[in-house]
Amino acid sequence: MSDKTHPVDEILDGHLWQMRLQNNRQVVEINKGHDFYQKVYLANMNNSIAIQGLDMLLWSLAITEQNCTIPEYMKQFREFRFEVSRTLRELVESL
């Protein structure tokens, strides 16, 4: 796990990730209660390359959303995060 990602017990609306400011720096919080975290992220904890890749992917998604300043797009990014989180939950059901 990188210093830019931090697992948290819960994220509002069941999202897998969200950007937060902690100690004056941006970090991506990862929802430990999300099925993707439980079934994929944790299952790869001993694979540093896989975790680094997942962290980079989540960071990229979060920072792209964070850097958006157009109000209509900001709403679409929030909806995108919700839909991705929902879809990932469904996809990992069979794991």
Order of alpha helices (4+ residues) and beta strands (2+ residues): beta-beta-beta-alpha-alpha
